[in-house]
């Protein structure tokens, strides 16, 4: 039996080990993506390959190391020497997409393996035909970059020269990448130092029962939280745009089953794998759903094996959430994002007061490159764009935010215009993009880029142009995404959600991201709130009358006309607003 | 006689420290704060301190004040109606912010509301480009229409913020002129308030500054009138977040700089103690009732930053870098549903406070645990039943479910709380590439000295400094703070060169010296430090490096570049000596030093060793422990742990096998 309070102290000490790993990786990495956007995570595993601690930063990393480490170390445990390291990014060996490269190091103390340090970092380039590692036209994994299948890349705490040469010859900006790989190694080395110190302090024989108890304790807390949810089988589905190669909508389906203190997330019924990059690995499908499950069962729970024990995720082989035969996976995070929305939709009847309507539901990957006429150099840029958050029982959805597992910041316009030959002409909230409701959804975003360089090429790898973010309990759905070349001109034409377009100088590309769905009947919304939204241009007077039944007279509420209008809207009956 | 007074206003108490420069005597008073009109409490505090010191108002020649009036205005969202004029098409930049949401795993989270609603954010045509060149002329008709519309909307004032105005403010200035011609509205430009890149940061900083300006101005007007009425001939200096003071006019104009000033005075006092005891590297631990603030001194200087946050809004002004941990004396200990002992994040605060205060608190806190272990004097609490209630609360709510003794449960509460603080201190030092064991821990605040030795032991820190008067430490910092002001200037170029640098520096320096001039300081009295924010091309974060020579010349630029590489290597573990470098912003910091305190330290008469009682320690349970009255400990005295040092505002715990010495300055140096 572990003594009083010792467990919590031990938990902080373990957490401190992974935090120091994270701080080291972040401090010594070369690329902005890791240093500032913190697109990395660090974890510790014990000698039995149980996940015992994680530095929780970006939630897209939840579940990735958990699935990779046991699977790839188990078979080679006996061969490992002190200072060894295994490098891996293979989506078909438990990893996610190729840019997330993981390094696993065995940790030795008194010549015995006491555990493993592992970290995952998003590399800005991983080779392949498209800078940045998110091509939208591959039909095979090979087009997306270098696949690292679990290579013995490190000996005696140093990268093996030939492995690194091979890897760096296949990526852009190799010296930057080398810096990031070194930072990953330094993080694991700190992990060994600190975990060994913990063994010195407690003694190895004391640590094992503490780890057992920590995992059991975590499991008890997760089971308690699941137990509080009403039992049942809750289902939801949605259509995604298509894979960019075959342009047909495909089904994503999720069943959430609560049975006592256990939860199952079952993707059975999801479409078969796609030829184009709209596929995700089971680790991505897990992370996408988990970002919402965490919000439901409690974000302060320790992340370790105990957390995952009461959860089961079913991803049928050959579907787009568990593809085979080296199918491409670059658009996989779009599926994971929608999976988060499906969890909130499935649980709507179970926990109506805690769930939300559909969010923008897309990652919205945007990449562009070309020739910079200012210095004759080449440029490449990547960013993601916010949209609406789903309405809640008591709160409107937030306008213009990232959603679910995604919370990355935007690029300041001044930074963007300094770096590349472009003017941002529009960056603002979209009128009438939010789903109407007693609580309305959040507004989507318009962002217009005016290109003045040469040979620019504009790539989208996203979704949601063919289906709407749904409302709940009578709330209306929100506007979908829309991508336009040269908007409001004679040459206006729509762009596909997974497309690459060659631009002429002075072409304008306009992105309009989806809003969030509404919650509850729009005619129950306080008229004063609708008037405020009209004054702020978030809702147009026409939509206010049509959806909310709110009528203005010279800018102020016309109470009488509003009552009449609402009465006739109610008579027509609820028109739309999907009930789960 | 010449008297210096420092007044620190907190939510509950206003602390006053009065220093008589002729005798070296220090007088300390505490008076209740008056949240409805904080100036009343401040004036009462000054009156009481003068009376206690038997001093005359005419002798006061320096008055320094730390206030939370601006902070409260932001926290409570007391924002007057403002208007914004910006680029057409970009009116929502202020509302979108950085597009993130404040909490990741929380479906019910809310973004802070836009400081100016969308209907009062108006766009005008015209564009300045990345190089500061005009590429589209300003549409003056748009500007006139916007000004009229905002006048009709009856805003209190107008903020003008357009793209790249930190490089070329022509459009902003012209719009401001138009507003002045067309309306009677006050108007301010982002290039005047915060001439730095990144449009959202510049806009929100300017808007926040404008929003609290009125509140700060009204408050300081009332305070100044009260001081004048007392015939005190010293106008108040106001503490800012950068750890310096400035005059009332500056505090009003740069109101936002008072917002995160709360922990700054404590930081200044902490650095002063570390320096007077010859410690170049120190960690400050300021623990109060609800949380602990951690600050760092490296090479004798407080670590500063330019990025702060309040209410999920960025505050980009020079700040003392302070990290907050949610563990204070009032943090509540509880056993969760899975049988784990947890401390915080909830706090009993000051009301109802810990169980032993007897004011209705039912849940055991860190203070209650200290009481159960004998570390706090039970006779401090007149209400016997409350002391018993504290025992019972820990017994029933913690010891019983955990199946252990009340004392062991109490000890575990402290160990868990300390583990959290240790983790945070490790994180902030490791992020700077340093090992916490290389630092001295300086502990203050009501609860700091109680936990400091245990926290230090966990971090393998060998020396803990317990400064004198830890309970009014911040007010002491106010007496020590230099007059300090900062200005910045965007660098119009890319690679650093002497010519472009000199132009920008001359501009920034002129503005800085003008501000000192307004306060009556001659140019030659001001020490000017020049700093440059630099980065490798393509990076989106900067490292601030001193231009030690103070002027841009070919050779100083060369050494500036070398210092940047070195600083990057120190902070981030590597340098890229062949990569092109960009200079982004030039900063100038001016200081007029405030005289040091030459405070006499004289112990009270009487025995320092006042008592002995049973105190519970991890090693060996209850042991007889010497209780010292700290005020009677004279310089040079040494004693050994286990021991408790008691004084009016705090209690310090010295574990067994530690040794302590009282220094010449009256600080206690504990060696573990």
Interface residues (C-beta under 8 A of the other chain):
Chain A: X3 X4 X5 X6 X7 X8 X9 X12 X13 X15 X16 X19 X20 X23 X24 X26 X27 X28 X30 X32 X35 X36 X59 X175 X179 X183 X186 X217 X218 X220 X221 X224 X291 X292 X294 X295 X296 X299 X344 X354 X355 X356 X385 X386 X389 X392 X394 X395 X398 X399 X400 X401 X402 X403 X407 X408 X409 X410 X411 X412 X413 X414 X415 X417 X418 X419 X423 X424 X425 X426 X427 X428 X429 X445 X448 X535 X536 X537 X538
Chain B: X89 X90 X91 X92 X93 X95 X96 X98 X99 X100 X101 X103 X104 X105 X106 X107 X108 X109 X110 X111 X117 X118 X119 X127 X129 X130 X163 X164 X197 X198 X199 X200 X201 X336 X337 X338 X339 X340 X341 X342 X343 X402 X403 X404 X408 X409 X411 X412 X413 X415 X416 X419 X420 X422 X423 X426 X427 X430 X431 X433 X538 X539 X540 X541 X571 X572 X573 X574 X576
